[in-house]
Amino acid sequence: MAKLNVKPTRMELLNLKKRIKSAKRGHKLLKDKQDGLMKTFMEIIREAKKLRREVEEKLTVAFKNFAQASSMMMPEVLESALLYPSAKVDLEVTTKNVMSVYIPYFKVQQEGDILNYGYLQTSAELDSSLGVFQEVFPMLIKLAEIERQAERLAAELETTRRRVNALEYKMIPDLEETIKFISMKLAETERSTIVSVMRIKAMIEESSEKTGA
């Protein structure tokens, strides 16, 4: 805690009391925002963890089948089969405001089939692997969406946490310390004034008695 460099006056005391009232209100709002961000962040993290596990499992199978297909097929045949895919992908990106954080949403539209070759010289493992790749692609986009959302929320969460800590451990304690100091100074001044008035009154009464005598 550190006392602010202000004059110990009643006007300054009133201003500081208004400031600390606003600071405490802001602290509460930021704390509520921090709690909301943390809740949303943890939900997204759990979703990302689950989706990543599913993606990794599917990709493991796909790459295994593709490796088998590659070992069974002639390189030029494999290259020819993959050279002209008819599948097309369209990606639309939008944003949504979540507690003052704009998080992205990806929408994927797929058209056509990735299997655009004759089956005579290709293997079933290639068909299987490409089918899984086509199935996993939207999941990868969804995973990228979720992880980007988590990054945005994490950054805002850290900023909000710093603001909450600044108010809780710096600004509000400093204001309270300054208010306490000014209140003590004003009380001390008031006591001194009362004592001085009483002395003056006593002197006047004493002088009046002497004059009367």
Residue, then its C-alpha position, 0 to 999 in steps of 0.5 A: m500500500a502507498k499513500l497518494n500524493v494529495k492534499p488532506t482536504r474534505m474536498e479531496l476526501l469526497n473525491l477519493k471516496k467516489r473513486i474508491k466506490s467506482a474502483k470497487r464496482g469496476h473490480k466486481l464487474l471485471k471479476d465477474k467477467q474473469d469468472g465467465l471467461m474462465k468458464t467458457f475457456m475451460e469448456i472450449i479446452r475440454e472440447a478441443k481435447k476431446l476433438r483432438r483425440e478423435v482426429e489423432e485416432k482417425l489420422t493414425v488409421a488413415f496414414k497407416n492405410f496410406a502407407q500400405a497403399s504406397s507400398m503396394m502401388m507403383p509410384e506413378v500410379l499413386e501420383s496419377a490417382l492423386l493428381y486431379p481430385s474433384a473435391k472442392v472446399d469452401l471456407e467461411v469465417t465469421t466472428k462472435n462477440v463473447m464478453s468483449v472478445y471476438i472469437p472466430y467461427f469457421k464454416v466448411q462446405q465440401e463438394g465432390d468426391i476425393l476419390n476421382y480415379g479408376y479402381l483397377q490399378t489402385s488398392a482398397e487401402l488407398d480408398s480407405s485412407l482418402g475417405v478418412f482424410q476427407e472425413v477428418f478435414p472438417m474436424l481439423i477445421k473445427l479443431a483450428e476454430i476451437e484452438r483459435q477461440a481458446e487463444r483469443l479467450a486466453a489473451e483476454l483472460e490474462t488482460t482481465r486478470r492483470r486489471v483485477n489484480a491491479l485494482e485489488y492489490k494496488m489501486i483500492p488499497d492505495l485509495e483506502e490508505t489515503i482516505k484513512f490518512i486524510s480522515m486522521k488529518l482532518a480529525e486531528t485538525e478538528r481537534s486542534t481547532i476545538v482546543s484553540v477555540m476553547r482556549i480563546k473562549a477561556m481567555i475571553e471569559e478570563s479577560s471579561e472577569k478581570t474587566g468586570a472586577 
